[in-house]
Amino acid sequence: MRTVFLDIGPLAHLSGKGSLKGYSLLDSDALVSAPGRGIVVVGNTIESIASSEELQDEYGGVTNGAEGDSETKVISLNGNAVIPGLVDGHTHLLWAGDRSREVSWRHSGKSYKEISEIGGGIQDTVRSTTLASDEQLLQIGYTRMRAALRSGTTHLEAKSGYGLSTESELRLLQIASQLQSMEHLPSLDLTWLGAHDKPSESSLSDYVDQILSDQLPQVLEQGIARSADVFCEPGWFSVEQSEDILKSSRAGGLDLRIHIDEFKDGGGGDLAAELKVVTADHAHYTSLNTRKNMDEAGVNTGFLPGTPYAMGAEWPNFNDCIENEITWSIATDFNPNCKTISMPFMGSLLAQRCSVHPLAALIAATRNPSETTPHSSGKVHGRLEEGAVANFNVVDGEYWEAWCMQPSHTPFISTCLEGNLIHH
């Protein structure tokens, strides 16, 4: 089936090879086409991008599949702007329970660590998730992924991490793999995060031994996770423990990701650079010099602006990365404390609260994270070019900047998900 999309307004195609950094993030002349382009999609792939007028001459006027060649549907986008499908490169998708009471504890002055020690935090979610049935967790995941799609996300990374035992971590990965096979959902890239916290009944050192001797080997045998991640933070997994887990994961064939410096600069950035992990996320308190070292090692800095928003903290200076030519991306960090799965809201925080240009924010939400969380087909995504996956969003307006100007609801009329146009 061929679908021809005509009459596109400004087209933020963001095409090219690899991630972008520095002032190339602001080059709208190279990254945004003027109104009047069209896109030809065959199956789930972009066949060509050309003048709308030329495509109309070749394929005829608007049919919407009602007349003409039954193998070709011609759709007018009526001058609305188009951007690539958004890529959410860091989510904690599967969990049950409600930790909303923790906001009151934070307002009373308790730290994240103190909340964990009085029965909140990750352990609280682990208990609720353990009690939920497989069917309940599958429905929870489905509902969240549909919400992400309404906000323009066409691909997301999803971590385990709310099991903290071999059996329960394998269970979460298995449920996530069922979501991978469902239609009309964003595609998923799965990460094992057994090293998210320690079980309440175990010491940290004993749990690390259990991860290395039992949990990781079984995750590798299961063969669902593509990557491994560790919560490398003072009070959780030390730099040395994180190194052991990540090196063993790499030896088993997994890509590497890491949580670092969410609460303080704990040295995780140096480990990220040493191991040349794919992405080092949070990186809230990472020093500029360490960010530079990570970039030189090929490590993406993955900012999660929703987390400081939810926790009442200040945002890092994202523009420092532009000025110092450091590769970076943004993601939602959807989790029990940061319950938004909207990438346009993340873009709004950057553009409307942190003085980041909306084009830089868009690249950080599309092209750059697509390099850290590849599409399972092996095709390019996160940008619009010949041969790329046909994932794009039709903006509710004539300017592409509107993608991050409506944080309270979706800024998109519709989303093309792997060649299928879904109306919102």
C-alpha positions, 0 to 999 in steps of 0.5 A: 500500500502506498500513501501520498501525503500532500500539502505539508506546511513547514517540514522539520525533517531533521535529516542527516547522519548521526546525532547533532550537537553544538550550533548545528542544533539551531540550523533551521535552513538545513533541517526544516523545509519550506511549505509545499513538500509531500511524503510518499510512504510504502508500507512502513517506510518513507519512499520519497520526499518531494514537491507536493505539486510534483507528487500530485501530478504523478499520483493525482488529487486527494482520494483518501482511498475512496477512488482511483488506484486502490493501491494508492491513497492520497491525503492532504495535510492542509498546510499543517506542519510536520515533525518526526515521530518523537523518541522517548529514550528513558522510561520506567513503563511497567509498575503498579501502585500510587506514591502520590503521598510522597509529595507531602513528605517532600514538602515536609523536608524529607529527602528521596533517601529518607522517603525510601527509608520510611516505606516509600520510594522504589520499594513501595512500587516493588511491593505494588507491582509484585501484587499486580497480575500479569494481565493488570500490568499488561493493561497498564502498559498498554494504556500508558503507551496509548497515552504516549502515542497521543502525545506523538511518541512513536518509539520508546525505551522501557526498563524493568526495575520494579521487581528486584528478584530474578523471577520478577525482573524476568516477568516484567521483561516478558510482559513488556515483550508482549506489548512489543507485538501489539499493533497501533502502539509505539515500538519498544526498546527493552532494557534490564534494570535489575540494579535499580535498588536492592530488595528490602530483605537483602544487603546491597553487596549480597544483591549484587552477587545475586545479580551477577551469579543468577539474575543477569545469566537468566536475563541473557538466556531469556533474550528479551532485553537489548540493554542493561542499566544501573542506578549508579548513585551514592546510597544505591549502587557504587561506581565499583558495583556498577562497573562490575554489573555493566562489564558483565552485561557487555560480556553477555552481549547487552548494550550499556546505559547508566543512571548517574548524578541525579542527586549529586555528582557521584562519579558515575560520569567518569565510569560512563566515559571509561566504559563508553556506554551508549547514554548516561541519563539524569546527569543533573549534577555532572560537571561540565568537564565530565560531560565533555569527557563523556562526549569525547568517548561517544556517550550521550548525555540524557537529560530528564527534565520532568524529574527536577520538575516533579521533585521541585529542583532546578534544571541544569543548564542545557544550553551549556551543552550547545555552547560546548558541543556536547551530544545530548537528548531528552526523555520523560523518565516516566515513573511513579514520581514523574507521572508524565509520558508526554514528550511535548511537555518535556519540550515545553519545559526546555523552550518555555522555562529553560531558554532552549531553542525549540529546534534544539529541543526537538532534535533532542526529542527525535534524532539524537535519542534515536541513536541511543534507542534504535528501531528494531527494523534497523531503519533510521527513525527520529528523522524524515528522509528516504528509507526511514521508518514512516513515523511522523506527527502532523502538528495542529497548526502551520508552524512546527514550533507548536510541537512544544507550545501546548503542554496541557494536551497533545499538539498533534492532529494525527500521528503516522505510525509506521505508515498508518495515519492515526487521528487524535 
